[in-house]
Amino acid sequence: VQLEESLQHIITLKDYENHAKMLALQAQMQPHFLFNTLTTIGSMAEEAGNDRISRMCMNLTQMFRYISGDAGDGVRMFEEIRHMERYVDIMKERFPNCEFRMDIPLEMMDIRIPKLTIQPLVENSFKYCNRQKPEITVQGRLSEDGVWTVEVEDNGKGFSREKKEEILEKCREGLKREKTFSSQIDGMGLVNVFVRLSLFYGQDMIYDIE
């Protein structure tokens, strides 16, 4: 009996320890804690004359602010572009020989789009591009009848026809279970972007992979 009580005591203690760890992690992942910590690191770097670290902290702080804000009715194109540029600026520290080009007409900058739709596509390009010398282009076009397009292109080897069909099939499946997709679609990948664009624009949206 004493041994059982001792084992139960250890198990209970371990449970509470794990719970304390989870509470600590949750507290430390609160946006204001991250913002304040990054701002402090950035200020320290600036005082030390390290502009690169200061800039990265500033970019990351602004990215967290953008991600954590509510935007059920979407954001304007220029807000998403600014978020994407901060992400690219950070990635250029990892890939200093990256060639990033963007050409989006000013007339498109006030178009409302779902938050976190262009930046995840650029993130996907960094994942699948030629990592030795990344080349990524974001191109926007606006037709006379108001139809607009954004293309994200990289210099990776591309997807096979089978892989493309697999991704598009997951997109269709994701849309069917859109009421629960937040817990079933991992991260902000191609499927997530497709589902949110579909919910935002309905039948007026075309999503393609080449």
Buried (B, 14 or more C-beta within 10 A) or exposed (E): EEEEEEEEEEEEEEEEEEEEEEEEEEEEEEEEEBBEEBEEBBEEBBEEEEEEBBBBBBBBBBBBEBBEEEBEEBBBBBBBBBBBBBBBBBBBEEBEEBEBEBEBEEEBBEBEBBBBBBBBBBBBBBEBBEEEEBBBBBEBEBEEEEEBEBEBBBBBEEBEEEEBEEBBEBBEBBBEEBEEBEEEBEEBBBBBBBBBBBEBBEEEEEEEEE
